[in-house]
Structure formats: structure tokens, C-alpha cells
Amino acid sequence: MFLNDLGLHRLYHQQSIDLYELVIARHRSASFVIASNRDIEEWLGLFDAPILGNSALDRLANASYQILNDGESYRQRLSPHRALFEPKEVLDDPTSH
């Protein structure tokens, strides 16, 4: 399962329950990939129900790998409007693509 953009908005009560139940159902039996622009330390504050958040995050942290991507957004590189964002010398440099 892939959950993209966790943390764009705070979770409502039912969303907190649903995410908790997904994590519990998949814990130690199936993969769960989460992509987020928030630091992991911020995830607990996203849950409407802190007890559910603690339980879900404890299970996620128990058997997880964290991959940090601090690079440039791929969306900007693929944009047809890229020339608006980059200096001309970067666009002309064949090693920058």
C-alpha cells in the first residue's frame, strides 16, 4: 500500500481511525509506504486521536526504513515552464539534465 502526501492536512477523527486500522491490519504482514513532506516528529500532531496516533506510529516505527529525499523536486525538472525557474546557463549545460 502506498500513502502519498501524508500530512497535507490534519486528519479528521474518522480519518485517524481509518489510518490506524490500516496500519494495524498490515503490521508485520504487508508493506506500507508513506510519502510525506513533513518530518516524522510532526506526524503525531496530524491525528485527531493521539492514542490512535501513538499506537499506529509505534507500529510503523517498529519495523520501518526511513528514506530521506532532500533533492530537487522532479516536478520542476519535468515542467514545460522550466525556463521560467532556471537561469539560462543551467538550461544550456548538458550535464545538468
Secondary structure, 3 states (H helix, E strand, C coil): CEECCCCCCCCCHHHHHHHHHHHHHHCCCCCCEECCCCCHHHCHHHCCCHHHHHHHHHHHHHCCCCCCCCCCCHHHHHCCCHHHCCCHHHHHCHHHC
